[in-house]
Amino acid sequence: MLLLVLLAFVGRSLVVISLIVGFLSIPIYTRVARATTLAVAEREFVRAARTMGAKNSRVLAREILPNVVLPVAAFGLVAMGVVIVLEGTLAFLGLSVQQPAPTWGGMIFDGKRYLSEAPHVVLIPSIAMFLTVLSLNLVGDSLRSRFDVRGSNL
């Protein structure tokens, strides 16, 4: 709802939509980064670095940060799929960028009137959008499972 309200006040350009979606995603990324940081901070190698006398900034830069960046990046790939579906939904409803700019949601919306005669007009952008989101989710999920802090056996 907040996205729709902001779009009504600010405008519907690609830059504005990208900035609003990015701004509204900050709490989600913050929560993932915080949870991952708290899990990494309790690991044995962090305790060992602290025991050996490493300063907090060194522990953060050398031990915690490298182990937090990859899970957050993996989450970013999954979240990118959500953003693609969100923009497609906005475009299908006519609330995204204006008509000359091609979007998958806009193509699906334009092709729905030809659905009975030429279903490929709707199917091709739908399948392309589906495959893109699926591939982002699969890559993000495999990265997440590979670099999951809670699942490793150290």
NUMI-352568 format. One line per 4 residues: number of its first residue (from 1); their letters; for each residue x, z, y of N, C-alpha, C, O. Coordinates in Angstrom, 3 decimals. Example, Ala and Ser with C-alpha at 12.3 -4.5 7.8 and 13.67 -1.06 7.14 Angstrom:
1> AS> 13.190:7.800:-5.690:12.300:7.800:-4.500:13.200:7.800:-3.300:14.236:8.465:-3.319 ~ 12.850:7.080:-2.250:13.670:7.140:-1.060:12.900:7.870:0.030:13.409:8.039:1.138
This chain:
1> MLLL> 0.819:0.000:-1.187:0.000:0.000:0.000:0.869:0.000:1.259:0.574:-0.684:2.239 ~ 1.930:0.774:1.206:2.820:0.826:2.368:3.434:-0.546:2.629:3.601:-0.947:3.781 ~ 3.765:-1.255:1.573:4.315:-2.604:1.716:3.323:-3.523:2.414:3.703:-4.271:3.314 ~ 2.080:-3.477:2.020:1.060:-4.323:2.644:0.849:-3.969:4.109:0.673:-4.854:4.946
5> VLLA> 0.867:-2.684:4.418:0.700:-2.256:5.810:1.882:-2.721:6.654:1.698:-3.232:7.759 ~ 3.100:-2.543:6.133:4.279:-2.982:6.885:4.303:-4.493:7.071:4.699:-4.979:8.130 ~ 3.885:-5.239:6.055:3.827:-6.697:6.194:2.820:-7.125:7.244:3.035:-8.109:7.952 ~ 1.717:-6.386:7.349:0.703:-6.723:8.356:1.231:-6.497:9.771:0.889:-7.249:10.684
9> FVGR> 2.060:-5.468:9.963:2.563:-5.173:11.296:3.816:-5.960:11.668:3.953:-6.400:12.810 ~ 4.719:-6.140:10.728:6.025:-6.704:11.046:6.055:-8.225:10.942:6.651:-8.893:11.788 ~ 5.427:-8.770:9.925:5.455:-10.217:9.726:5.742:-10.557:8.281:5.940:-9.678:7.442 ~ 5.762:-11.865:8.003:5.893:-12.290:6.610:7.027:-13.286:6.418:6.839:-14.298:5.744
13> SLVV> 8.156:-13.038:6.970:9.304:-13.905:6.718:10.074:-13.377:5.509:9.887:-12.230:5.103 ~ 10.925:-14.201:4.944:11.683:-13.813:3.760:12.622:-12.649:4.049:12.800:-11.766:3.211 ~ 13.214:-12.651:5.225:14.125:-11.570:5.606:13.355:-10.260:5.741:13.819:-9.218:5.278 ~ 12.187:-10.304:6.370:11.390:-9.092:6.563:10.921:-8.537:5.222:10.988:-7.330:4.990
17> ISLI> 10.449:-9.411:4.344:10.000:-8.953:3.028:11.163:-8.348:2.253:11.002:-7.312:1.608 ~ 12.326:-8.975:2.307:13.501:-8.448:1.607:13.906:-7.079:2.154:14.220:-6.168:1.388 ~ 13.898:-6.939:3.469:14.272:-5.659:4.068:13.264:-4.562:3.742:13.657:-3.429:3.466 ~ 11.982:-4.877:3.770:10.962:-3.870:3.467:11.052:-3.439:2.012:11.007:-2.243:1.720
21> VGFL> 11.177:-4.386:1.100:11.280:-4.039:-0.322:12.566:-3.246:-0.569:12.557:-2.281:-1.333 ~ 13.657:-3.639:0.062:14.904:-2.888:-0.071:14.783:-1.479:0.477:15.272:-0.530:-0.135 ~ 14.139:-1.335:1.619:13.952:-0.017:2.223:13.069:0.875:1.350:13.345:2.064:1.187 ~ 12.012:0.297:0.792:11.114:1.079:-0.054:11.734:1.407:-1.417:11.237:2.285:-2.122
25> SIPI> 12.810:0.714:-1.793:13.473:0.968:-3.069:14.558:2.032:-2.972:15.056:2.488:-4.001 ~ 14.931:2.431:-1.791:16.005:3.413:-1.611:15.738:4.713:-2.373:16.650:5.195:-3.045 ~ 14.544:5.309:-2.310:14.337:6.560:-3.060:14.506:6.402:-4.569:14.976:7.325:-5.235 ~ 14.137:5.267:-5.109:14.257:5.058:-6.551:15.728:5.004:-6.948:16.138:5.652:-7.911
29> YTRV> 16.525:4.229:-6.204:17.958:4.145:-6.497:18.637:5.499:-6.291:19.535:5.863:-7.050 ~ 18.220:6.235:-5.283:18.791:7.546:-5.024:18.517:8.490:-6.184:19.400:9.240:-6.599 ~ 17.309:8.456:-6.703:16.948:9.319:-7.824:17.759:8.975:-9.074:18.218:9.872:-9.782 ~ 17.939:7.678:-9.347:18.730:7.257:-10.511:20.190:7.659:-10.329:20.813:8.166:-11.262
33> ARAT> 20.735:7.440:-9.147:22.134:7.801:-8.892:22.342:9.307:-8.982:23.358:9.759:-9.511 ~ 21.408:10.078:-8.480:21.531:11.540:-8.534:21.462:12.036:-9.975:22.266:12.874:-10.385 ~ 20.512:11.526:-10.736:20.385:11.964:-12.130:21.633:11.605:-12.932:22.104:12.403:-13.743 ~ 22.158:10.424:-12.711:23.364:10.007:-13.427:24.561:10.844:-12.995:25.385:11.221:-13.829
37> TLAV> 24.665:11.134:-11.711:25.760:11.953:-11.196:25.712:13.359:-11.783:26.743:13.909:-12.171 ~ 24.517:13.940:-11.850:24.401:15.280:-12.428:24.771:15.283:-13.904:25.367:16.244:-14.391 ~ 24.427:14.226:-14.616:24.787:14.153:-16.039:26.288:13.976:-16.219:26.875:14.583:-17.115 ~ 26.919:13.159:-15.386:28.368:12.927:-15.497:29.141:14.165:-15.066:30.191:14.463:-15.636
41> AERE> 28.647:14.884:-14.077:29.370:16.049:-13.560:29.507:17.153:-14.598:30.379:18.012:-14.469 ~ 28.670:17.149:-15.616:28.736:18.165:-16.657:29.590:17.748:-17.851:29.709:18.505:-18.815 ~ 30.174:16.580:-17.802:30.953:16.068:-18.941:32.310:16.759:-19.033:32.786:17.363:-18.072 ~ 32.912:16.657:-20.197:34.169:17.357:-20.470:35.323:16.824:-19.631:36.162:17.601:-19.176
45> FVRA> 35.380:15.511:-19.420:36.516:14.974:-18.662:36.476:15.401:-17.204:37.522:15.496:-16.562 ~ 35.284:15.659:-16.667:35.193:16.162:-15.291:35.644:17.616:-15.254:36.362:18.025:-14.341 ~ 35.227:18.388:-16.236:35.681:19.786:-16.309:37.190:19.856:-16.502:37.856:20.718:-15.928 ~ 37.726:18.952:-17.307:39.179:18.939:-17.530:39.919:18.600:-16.237:40.949:19.202:-15.936
49> ARTM> 39.403:17.649:-15.482:40.053:17.298:-14.210:40.005:18.466:-13.240:40.980:18.728:-12.535 ~ 38.888:19.164:-13.198:38.788:20.336:-12.310:39.731:21.450:-12.775:40.358:22.127:-11.960 ~ 39.822:21.630:-14.090:40.698:22.670:-14.639:42.162:22.375:-14.332:42.958:23.289:-14.113 ~ 42.511:21.080:-14.318:43.900:20.707:-14.023:44.205:20.769:-12.532:45.331:20.484:-12.123
53> GAKN> 43.223:21.138:-11.715:43.474:21.356:-10.293:43.161:20.175:-9.394:43.604:20.151:-8.245 ~ 42.419:19.204:-9.875:42.073:18.055:-9.038:41.102:18.483:-7.943:40.214:19.307:-8.166 ~ 41.284:17.915:-6.771:40.391:18.220:-5.659:39.039:17.540:-5.897:38.923:16.613:-6.698 ~ 38.027:18.024:-5.183:36.680:17.478:-5.345:36.615:15.986:-5.029:35.920:15.233:-5.711
57> SRVL> 37.338:15.562:-3.994:37.311:14.145:-3.632:37.945:13.286:-4.726:37.471:12.181:-4.990 ~ 38.989:13.770:-5.353:39.625:13.026:-6.447:38.716:12.973:-7.676:38.606:11.934:-8.327 ~ 38.073:14.086:-7.988:37.152:14.112:-9.131:35.998:13.148:-8.875:35.567:12.426:-9.774 ~ 35.511:13.148:-7.659:34.409:12.249:-7.314:34.840:10.790:-7.401:34.130:9.966:-7.978
61> AREI> 35.999:10.466:-6.830:36.445:9.068:-6.779:36.967:8.560:-8.116:36.750:7.394:-8.446 ~ 37.645:9.389:-8.891:38.299:8.914:-10.111:37.493:9.161:-11.383:37.658:8.436:-12.364 ~ 36.628:10.168:-11.385:35.926:10.529:-12.616:34.422:10.234:-12.541:33.856:9.636:-13.456 ~ 33.794:10.651:-11.465:32.330:10.550:-11.394:31.878:9.171:-10.938:31.036:8.558:-11.593
65> LPNV> 32.413:8.670:-9.838:31.945:7.401:-9.264:32.037:6.216:-10.224:31.068:5.461:-10.316 ~ 33.137:6.008:-10.942:33.174:4.876:-11.881:32.137:4.982:-13.004:31.705:3.967:-13.551 ~ 31.747:6.197:-13.342:30.767:6.388:-14.401:29.334:6.358:-13.894:28.398:6.373:-14.693 ~ 29.149:6.315:-12.589:27.807:6.249:-12.009:27.473:4.831:-11.558:26.309:4.431:-11.598
69> VLPV> 28.463:4.077:-11.135:28.215:2.744:-10.567:27.588:1.796:-11.587:26.637:1.087:-11.257 ~ 28.092:1.769:-12.802:27.582:0.829:-13.794:26.139:1.114:-14.224:25.356:0.171:-14.328 ~ 25.751:2.369:-14.480:24.338:2.606:-14.784:23.399:2.278:-13.620:22.286:1.803:-13.841 ~ 23.836:2.525:-12.394:23.007:2.183:-11.236:22.913:0.663:-11.096:21.855:0.144:-10.739
73> AAFG> 23.997:-0.052:-11.369:23.955:-1.517:-11.329:23.050:-2.065:-12.431:22.336:-3.045:-12.214 ~ 23.074:-1.445:-13.603:22.181:-1.869:-14.684:20.727:-1.636:-14.297:19.868:-2.473:-14.574 ~ 20.450:-0.512:-13.662:19.102:-0.262:-13.166:18.722:-1.282:-12.104:17.563:-1.689:-12.015 ~ 19.693:-1.696:-11.301:19.431:-2.708:-10.275:18.978:-4.029:-10.861:18.134:-4.707:-10.276
77> LVAM> 19.524:-4.407:-12.005:19.095:-5.646:-12.660:17.648:-5.546:-13.130:16.873:-6.489:-12.973 ~ 17.290:-4.412:-13.702:15.910:-4.216:-14.133:14.984:-4.186:-12.925:13.899:-4.766:-12.957 ~ 15.407:-3.512:-11.861:14.586:-3.430:-10.649:14.454:-4.793:-9.979:13.445:-5.056:-9.323 ~ 15.444:-5.660:-10.128:15.350:-7.000:-9.554:14.211:-7.785:-10.194:13.541:-8.568:-9.521
81> GVVI> 13.991:-7.582:-11.482:12.857:-8.205:-12.146:11.541:-7.727:-11.560:10.611:-8.515:-11.389 ~ 11.459:-6.446:-11.251:10.256:-5.902:-10.635:10.050:-6.511:-9.248:8.919:-6.811:-8.866 ~ 11.116:-6.693:-8.504:11.022:-7.281:-7.166:10.561:-8.737:-7.251:9.787:-9.186:-6.406 ~ 11.022:-9.473:-8.248:10.595:-10.867:-8.419:9.099:-10.918:-8.701:8.385:-11.743:-8.131
85> VLEG> 8.625:-10.046:-9.571:7.188:-10.005:-9.865:6.401:-9.562:-8.638:5.317:-10.085:-8.380 ~ 6.927:-8.609:-7.879:6.264:-8.149:-6.661:6.131:-9.274:-5.646:5.061:-9.471:-5.070 ~ 7.209:-10.011:-5.426:7.142:-11.120:-4.470:6.218:-12.221:-4.980:5.489:-12.828:-4.195 ~ 6.241:-12.481:-6.272:5.332:-13.466:-6.842:3.879:-13.063:-6.669:3.023:-13.903:-6.395
89> TLAF> 3.603:-11.776:-6.830:2.248:-11.278:-6.625:1.832:-11.411:-5.169:0.716:-11.836:-4.872 ~ 2.732:-11.046:-4.264:2.428:-11.200:-2.835:2.178:-12.658:-2.480:1.254:-12.964:-1.726 ~ 2.992:-13.557:-3.016:2.822:-14.978:-2.728:1.518:-15.500:-3.323:0.842:-16.321:-2.702 ~ 1.157:-15.034:-4.515:-0.101:-15.462:-5.130:-1.296:-15.009:-4.301:-2.295:-15.721:-4.205
93> LGLS> -1.195:-13.836:-3.708:-2.272:-13.327:-2.861:-2.241:-13.912:-1.455:-3.150:-13.666:-0.663 ~ -1.200:-14.688:-1.136:-1.087:-15.276:0.191:-0.491:-14.344:1.217:-0.661:-14.566:2.416 ~ 0.203:-13.304:0.784:0.764:-12.313:1.696:2.277:-12.395:1.824:2.899:-11.516:2.422 ~ 2.868:-13.437:1.270:4.316:-13.589:1.329:4.678:-14.631:2.384:3.939:-14.818:3.350
97> VQQP> 5.784:-15.292:2.208:6.258:-16.274:3.174:5.253:-17.421:3.313:4.450:-17.674:2.415 ~ 5.313:-18.091:4.428:4.355:-19.161:4.712:4.569:-20.359:3.792:5.604:-20.454:3.134 ~ 3.625:-21.250:3.742:3.496:-22.323:2.775:4.695:-23.259:2.603:4.985:-23.581:1.451 ~ 5.398:-23.716:3.586:6.475:-24.668:3.264:7.575:-24.073:2.380:8.254:-24.811:1.667
101> APTW> 7.757:-22.771:2.416:8.787:-22.136:1.601:8.279:-22.010:0.164:7.213:-21.440:-0.065 ~ 9.028:-22.534:-0.797:8.561:-22.477:-2.185:8.824:-21.103:-2.815:9.934:-20.575:-2.743 ~ 7.796:-20.546:-3.424:7.921:-19.323:-4.216:7.152:-19.531:-5.510:6.241:-20.356:-5.576 ~ 7.521:-18.785:-6.528:6.840:-18.940:-7.803:5.376:-18.547:-7.696:4.510:-19.219:-8.257
105> GGMI> 5.093:-17.466:-6.981:3.707:-17.053:-6.799:2.907:-18.082:-6.028:1.740:-18.325:-6.337 ~ 3.530:-18.693:-5.018:2.859:-19.750:-4.266:2.591:-20.978:-5.117:1.537:-21.601:-4.996 ~ 3.542:-21.331:-5.981:3.333:-22.476:-6.871:2.205:-22.207:-7.857:1.405:-23.098:-8.145 ~ 2.136:-20.994:-8.371:1.066:-20.641:-9.298:-0.275:-20.663:-8.576:-1.269:-21.140:-9.122
109> FDGK> -0.303:-20.147:-7.347:-1.539:-20.156:-6.568:-1.995:-21.580:-6.266:-3.180:-21.893:-6.382 ~ -1.058:-22.442:-5.879:-1.414:-23.838:-5.581:-1.883:-24.586:-6.823:-2.736:-25.468:-6.728 ~ -1.341:-24.247:-7.977:-1.683:-24.970:-9.193:-2.933:-24.477:-9.895:-3.393:-25.111:-10.844 ~ -3.498:-23.352:-9.449:-4.659:-22.817:-10.170:-5.892:-23.700:-10.043:-6.773:-23.650:-10.901
113> RYLS> -5.970:-24.500:-8.998:-7.124:-25.402:-8.885:-6.998:-26.616:-9.804:-7.991:-27.292:-10.072 ~ -5.797:-26.896:-10.285:-5.580:-28.004:-11.224:-5.436:-27.511:-12.665:-4.975:-28.255:-13.531 ~ -5.821:-26.288:-12.919:-5.586:-25.671:-14.212:-6.292:-26.392:-15.356:-5.741:-26.491:-16.452 ~ -7.481:-26.886:-15.123:-8.198:-27.552:-16.213:-7.652:-28.955:-16.492:-7.656:-29.398:-17.641
117> EAPH> -7.182:-29.661:-15.455:-6.670:-31.017:-15.655:-5.189:-31.050:-16.011:-4.773:-31.829:-16.869 ~ -4.401:-30.218:-15.363:-2.943:-30.236:-15.552:-2.424:-28.792:-15.630:-1.921:-28.263:-14.639 ~ -2.541:-28.165:-16.786:-2.115:-26.765:-16.895:-0.606:-26.571:-16.715:-0.152:-25.461:-16.436 ~ 0.170:-27.649:-16.873:1.621:-27.512:-16.707:2.005:-27.162:-15.275:3.084:-26.618:-15.039
121> VVLI> 1.138:-27.469:-14.319:1.437:-27.144:-12.922:1.520:-25.629:-12.727:2.285:-25.149:-11.891 ~ 0.741:-24.887:-13.492:0.787:-23.423:-13.429:1.763:-22.862:-14.457:2.438:-21.867:-14.195 ~ 1.838:-23.489:-15.614:2.658:-22.949:-16.691:4.157:-23.009:-16.405:4.884:-22.077:-16.746 ~ 4.619:-24.069:-15.796:6.064:-24.210:-15.568:6.603:-23.110:-14.649:7.587:-22.466:-15.011
125> PSIA> 5.995:-22.861:-13.456:6.529:-21.748:-12.655:6.284:-20.381:-13.299:7.078:-19.459:-13.115 ~ 5.191:-20.248:-14.049:4.928:-18.971:-14.727:5.967:-18.699:-15.800:6.463:-17.578:-15.915 ~ 6.295:-19.706:-16.579:7.298:-19.538:-17.631:8.682:-19.320:-17.031:9.456:-18.513:-17.545 ~ 9.002:-20.025:-15.953:10.301:-19.824:-15.297:10.422:-18.400:-14.754:11.470:-17.767:-14.882
129> MFLT> 9.361:-17.910:-14.159:9.358:-16.542:-13.633:9.464:-15.540:-14.778:10.216:-14.570:-14.685 ~ 8.718:-15.768:-15.852:8.763:-14.885:-17.014:10.157:-14.842:-17.623:10.669:-13.763:-17.918 ~ 10.774:-15.999:-17.815:12.095:-16.044:-18.436:13.163:-15.398:-17.556:14.083:-14.752:-18.057 ~ 13.035:-15.576:-16.247:13.986:-14.944:-15.335:13.875:-13.430:-15.401:14.884:-12.734:-15.515
133> VLSL> 12.644:-12.916:-15.330:12.439:-11.466:-15.382:12.848:-10.918:-16.746:13.455:-9.850:-16.828 ~ 12.524:-11.636:-17.808:12.915:-11.194:-19.147:14.426:-11.130:-19.286:14.959:-10.158:-19.823 ~ 15.121:-12.153:-18.810:16.583:-12.142:-18.928:17.205:-11.021:-18.101:18.153:-10.380:-18.554 ~ 16.689:-10.774:-16.898:17.202:-9.660:-16.095:16.959:-8.333:-16.798:17.831:-7.464:-16.804
137> NLVG> 15.782:-8.173:-17.389:15.477:-6.930:-18.091:16.355:-6.747:-19.328:16.822:-5.640:-19.597 ~ 16.579:-7.810:-20.073:17.412:-7.695:-21.271:18.864:-7.378:-20.921:19.488:-6.532:-21.561 ~ 19.396:-8.048:-19.916:20.779:-7.772:-19.508:20.898:-6.355:-18.938:21.831:-5.625:-19.272 ~ 19.953:-5.972:-18.082:19.978:-4.622:-17.518:19.814:-3.549:-18.574:20.476:-2.512:-18.516
141> DSLR> 18.937:-3.787:-19.541:18.729:-2.806:-20.599:19.947:-2.689:-21.510:20.305:-1.591:-21.936 ~ 20.581:-3.817:-21.808:21.790:-3.736:-22.642:22.930:-3.045:-21.897:23.683:-2.279:-22.496 ~ 23.063:-3.307:-20.602:24.078:-2.588:-19.815:23.766:-1.104:-19.747:24.663:-0.269:-19.865 ~ 22.490:-0.773:-19.555:22.096:0.629:-19.480:22.402:1.349:-20.782:22.934:2.459:-20.764
145> SRFD> 22.072:0.731:-21.920:22.339:1.390:-23.194:23.840:1.471:-23.479:24.297:2.405:-24.138 ~ 24.588:0.520:-22.997:26.041:0.555:-23.216:26.730:1.621:-22.375:27.665:2.274:-22.840 ~ 26.268:1.799:-21.133:26.932:2.738:-20.226:26.118:3.991:-19.984:26.360:4.693:-19.002 ~ 25.153:4.297:-20.850:24.326:5.477:-20.659:25.172:6.725:-20.855:25.841:6.883:-21.877
149> VRGS> 25.135:7.603:-19.873:25.959:8.811:-19.887:25.424:9.791:-20.918:26.201:10.419:-21.636 ~ 24.119:9.927:-20.999:23.541:10.913:-21.902:23.670:10.488:-23.358:23.635:11.336:-24.249 ~ 23.817:9.205:-23.615:23.864:8.726:-24.987:25.257:8.599:-25.584:25.387:8.325:-26.777 ~ 26.286:8.786:-24.799:27.633:8.586:-25.342:28.092:9.816:-26.109:27.601:10.922:-25.884
153> NL> 29.018:9.617:-26.996:29.487:10.683:-27.878:30.906:11.131:-27.544:31.773:11.148:-28.417 ~ 31.137:11.482:-26.334:32.466:11.956:-25.961:32.604:13.433:-26.138:33.667:13.991:-25.866
